[in-house]
Amino acid sequence: MRSFLRKLFQKPETELVRYYDSTTKTVVRIPKAELGPGVVLVRVQGDSEPMYAESAALLSGPVHHSCLSDELRASIAILAADLADVSPRSAAEWEDGFRRDRDPERELAGWLHLSAILKVMTTRFGYGPAEKKECFRVLVACFTGSRNTVRERSDPKLLPTAQVDQAIKYFFEGGYE
């Protein structure tokens, strides 16, 4: 009986994840539930295990591509315009980021996928600016980490659970067209 009661009232085990603390410049383990918005899953060269870090604390990598094709640049301009109200970066800033990616075509395809889902969700559910930004955060969490940590890292409060589920499903499984 005692073991039954202990199991019944015992707190669930807290899942700890690796987290780069930019203040102390160390890798620590924190409860997964404490991951906040803006946290991305990263893999550091030479380190076999991924870790979470604040995206704002990450440094830009070196430029891998001195220029991008006209086709990519045109798609980047469309992306910048489509995401201007949720991620106010100029096309030049987006392009600079893509030039630093090892595979800019693949990275851009991911962002275009995210943007298309955001457009569908916004139209379908009539999102205002706050809901659209929250949906964007959910989709960025999909893009930057594993499916099972999206809610913890995006911390949705405005969107109904069913809509958050739908955005996650669309990102990982498609079918939104």
C-alpha positions as CSV (number, residue, x, y, z in Angstrom):
1,M,0.0,0.0,0.0
2,R,2.8,2.4,0.9
3,S,4.5,1.9,-2.5
4,F,1.2,2.5,-4.2
5,L,0.7,5.8,-2.4
6,R,4.3,6.8,-3.1
7,K,3.9,6.2,-6.8
8,L,0.6,8.1,-6.8
9,F,1.9,11.2,-5.2
10,Q,5.5,11.1,-6.5
11,K,6.4,14.0,-8.8
12,P,7.1,12.8,-12.3
13,E,10.8,12.7,-13.2
14,T,12.0,16.0,-14.7
15,E,13.6,15.6,-18.2
16,L,16.8,17.5,-18.3
17,V,18.3,18.8,-21.5
18,R,21.6,20.4,-22.4
19,Y,21.5,24.2,-22.5
20,Y,24.2,26.7,-23.4
21,D,24.1,29.5,-20.8
22,S,25.4,32.5,-22.7
23,T,25.9,34.5,-19.5
24,T,28.3,32.0,-18.0
25,K,29.4,30.6,-21.3
26,T,28.9,27.0,-20.1
27,V,26.7,24.1,-21.0
28,V,24.4,23.1,-18.2
29,R,21.4,20.8,-17.8
30,I,18.0,22.4,-17.2
31,P,14.5,21.0,-17.1
32,K,13.0,20.8,-20.6
33,A,9.9,22.6,-19.3
34,E,12.1,25.7,-18.7
35,L,13.0,26.2,-22.3
36,G,11.5,29.4,-23.4
37,P,10.5,31.1,-26.7
38,G,13.5,31.9,-28.9
39,V,15.4,28.8,-27.8
40,V,16.8,26.6,-30.7
41,L,18.4,23.2,-30.9
42,V,21.9,23.5,-32.1
43,R,24.8,21.2,-32.9
44,V,28.2,22.5,-32.1
45,Q,31.0,21.3,-34.4
46,G,33.1,18.8,-32.5
47,D,30.3,18.0,-29.9
48,S,28.3,14.9,-30.6
49,E,25.3,15.8,-28.5
50,P,23.0,18.7,-29.5
51,M,22.1,21.4,-27.0
52,Y,19.6,24.3,-26.7
53,A,20.6,27.9,-26.9
54,E,19.0,31.3,-27.1
55,S,18.9,32.2,-30.8
56,A,19.8,35.8,-30.0
57,A,23.0,34.7,-28.3
58,L,24.3,32.8,-31.4
59,L,27.0,34.3,-33.5
60,S,26.7,34.4,-37.3
61,G,28.9,31.9,-38.9
62,P,31.3,32.5,-41.8
63,V,30.0,33.3,-45.3
64,H,30.0,30.1,-47.3
65,H,28.6,31.6,-50.5
66,S,29.8,34.9,-51.9
67,C,26.6,35.3,-53.9
68,L,23.4,33.6,-54.4
69,S,21.5,32.9,-57.7
70,D,19.0,35.4,-59.0
71,E,16.3,32.7,-58.4
72,L,17.2,32.3,-54.7
73,R,17.5,36.1,-54.3
74,A,14.0,36.5,-55.7
75,S,12.6,33.9,-53.4
76,I,14.3,35.6,-50.4
77,A,12.7,38.9,-51.4
78,I,9.3,37.2,-51.3
79,L,10.0,35.5,-48.0
80,A,11.1,38.8,-46.4
81,A,7.9,40.5,-47.6
82,D,5.7,37.6,-46.5
83,L,7.2,37.5,-43.0
84,A,7.7,41.2,-42.5
85,D,5.0,41.6,-39.8
86,V,6.3,38.7,-37.7
87,S,10.1,38.8,-38.5
88,P,11.0,42.4,-39.6
89,R,14.2,41.7,-41.4
90,S,15.1,43.1,-44.8
91,A,15.7,41.0,-47.8
92,A,19.4,41.9,-47.5
93,E,19.5,40.6,-43.9
94,W,17.8,37.4,-44.9
95,E,20.2,37.0,-47.8
96,D,23.2,37.5,-45.6
97,G,21.9,34.7,-43.3
98,F,21.4,32.4,-46.3
99,R,24.9,33.1,-47.6
100,R,26.2,31.8,-44.2
101,D,24.3,28.5,-44.5
102,R,26.1,25.5,-45.9
103,D,23.0,24.6,-47.9
104,P,21.1,27.8,-48.6
105,E,18.6,26.2,-51.0
106,R,17.6,23.7,-48.3
107,E,17.4,26.3,-45.6
108,L,15.3,28.7,-47.8
109,A,13.0,25.8,-48.7
110,G,12.4,25.3,-45.0
111,W,11.6,28.9,-44.5
112,L,9.3,29.0,-47.5
113,H,7.5,25.9,-46.1
114,L,7.1,27.7,-42.8
115,S,5.8,30.9,-44.5
116,A,3.3,29.0,-46.6
117,I,1.9,27.3,-43.5
118,L,1.7,30.6,-41.7
119,K,-0.2,32.1,-44.6
120,V,-2.7,29.2,-44.6
121,M,-3.2,29.2,-40.9
122,T,-3.7,33.0,-40.8
123,T,-6.2,32.9,-43.6
124,R,-8.1,29.9,-42.3
125,F,-8.4,31.1,-38.7
126,G,-8.5,34.8,-39.3
127,Y,-5.4,35.6,-37.1
128,G,-4.8,39.1,-35.9
129,P,-1.2,40.3,-35.4
130,A,-0.8,38.6,-32.0
131,E,-2.1,35.2,-33.0
132,K,0.0,35.3,-36.2
133,K,3.2,36.1,-34.2
134,E,2.4,33.2,-31.9
135,C,1.8,30.8,-34.8
136,F,5.1,32.0,-36.3
137,R,6.8,31.2,-32.9
138,V,5.3,27.7,-33.0
139,L,6.5,27.1,-36.6
140,V,10.0,28.4,-35.8
141,A,10.1,26.0,-32.9
142,C,9.1,23.2,-35.4
143,F,11.9,24.4,-37.8
144,T,14.6,24.6,-35.1
145,G,14.1,21.6,-33.0
146,S,12.4,18.3,-32.4
147,R,8.6,17.8,-32.7
148,N,8.3,16.8,-29.0
149,T,9.7,20.1,-27.7
150,V,7.7,22.5,-29.9
151,R,5.2,23.5,-27.2
152,E,7.9,24.0,-24.5
153,R,10.0,26.2,-26.7
154,S,7.2,28.2,-28.3
155,D,5.0,28.5,-25.2
156,P,1.7,29.2,-27.0
157,K,-1.0,30.9,-25.0
158,L,-3.3,32.6,-27.5
159,L,-3.9,29.8,-30.0
160,P,-6.3,26.9,-29.1
161,T,-4.5,23.6,-28.7
162,A,-6.1,22.2,-31.8
163,Q,-4.6,25.0,-33.9
164,V,-1.2,24.5,-32.4
165,D,-1.5,20.8,-33.2
166,Q,-2.6,21.6,-36.7
167,A,0.4,23.9,-37.3
168,I,2.8,21.2,-35.9
169,K,1.2,18.6,-38.1
170,Y,1.4,20.8,-41.2
171,F,5.1,21.5,-40.6
172,F,6.1,17.9,-40.1
173,E,3.6,16.1,-42.3
174,G,2.5,18.6,-44.9
175,G,-1.1,18.5,-46.3
176,Y,-1.9,22.2,-45.8
177,E,-2.3,23.1,-49.4
